[in-house]
């Protein structure tokens, strides 16, 4: 599998949950994360983590605008009526 393979919502949720369980001091952290996600190699999990860190850095530095969820809810209500 290539490092840019797609991740399902279920795999993303498993990844997030596993990150909360296996901190950076956990032995074999990356193997544990890959096992928890399922269907991804250690290298894919590391790449996904690096992308997550990069995204967080962009958000925290103000390079990505915070969405206005209230406006989005109004749009969603209008679209689904």
C-alpha angles and dihedrals in degrees: 000000000000122000091246096057115135123263123217121228088250092054091048091052091047089049092052092047092048091050088057090050102041111048125188091273094058113112111242089010096163093048090050091049092049091048091049093050096045125209094040131100125230089254092052091050091050091049091048090051092050090052090050091052090048091050092049091050091051092049094046092047091054095247091122116051117233108245119243099237093187091060090045091054090053091051091048091051091052093046095049098044 
